[in-house]
Amino acid sequence: MYNKALDARTAHTSEVDNWKDFMEALGKRNICHTPWCDCKECEEAVKERSKEESLKAMEEMNEDETLLTGSAKTLCIPFEQGELAPDA
């Protein structure tokens, strides 16, 4: 059971370092590992921007499902992380 859960998590985890890849991974309901500046204001901005862009994409596809908006949130901060991209 553990290995099945681990495989499922691994299959739905993406390493991203730019907004385009972040939104694509988020749209696939993946967990996104991405560098973060550890700033509360940035976290709130990412959450709001990802929600707005996800809702817009759903409207463009004429999707009625609004339970999962694609709004990102911080789950944890790894001890080691990659460098922030210039457009982050």
N, C-alpha and C positions, 0 to 999 in steps of 0.2 A: 504494500500500500504506500509506503514511504517513497519508494522508487517511482511509482506511478505519479505521485504528486510532484516529486522533484522534476521528472521529465516534462510534466505539463507546465510547471513554472518556467523551466528553461526554454521550452518552445515558445512561450509568450513573454519573453524578456528581450528587449532591444537595447543595444548600446547606441546612443545618439549624441551628436555634438552640434546640431544645428536645428533651427525651428522647423524646416520642411520635413526632415526625417522624424523629428519629435512628433509632429502632428500626424504623419502617416502611421507611425507606430501606435500612437494613442488611438487613432481611428480603428486599428485592429484589436483594440482592447489589451494592448501589451503593457507590461511594466517597462518603463523607460529609465535606464541608467544614464544619467547625464550630469556633467559638472554643474555645481551650484555655488553661488557667491555667498551663501549663508545670510542673506539679507531678507528680512520679513517682507519688505515692500516689493522685492522682486518676486517672491513666492506668490504674493497676492496678485501681482500683474500677470504672471504666467497662468494662474488659475482663471482669472477673468478673460484673458485673451484666448486661452484654449477653449473655454466654454463658448465664447462668442463665435469663434471660427468653426467649432463643431456644430453649433446650432445652425449656422449659415450653410454649412455643407449638407446637413440633414434637410434643410429647406430646399436646396438646389436639387436634391435627389427625391424630393417629395416624400420624405420619410415621416411617418406619424409617431414613431417611437421617440419619446422624450425622456424616458426614465434614465437613460445613460447619455449624458450630454457630452462626454469626452472632456470634461473639466478636470484638469490635472491637480494633484495635490502631492505634497511631499510626504513620503512614507518613512524614510530614515536617511541619515547622512552617513555614507561609508567613510571609514578611516582614511582610505586612499581613493582619490578620484582624479580624473583627467583634467587638463587645462580647459579654461573657459574659452569658447570661440569668440572672435571679435564682435559678432552680431548677437551674442547671448543676452 
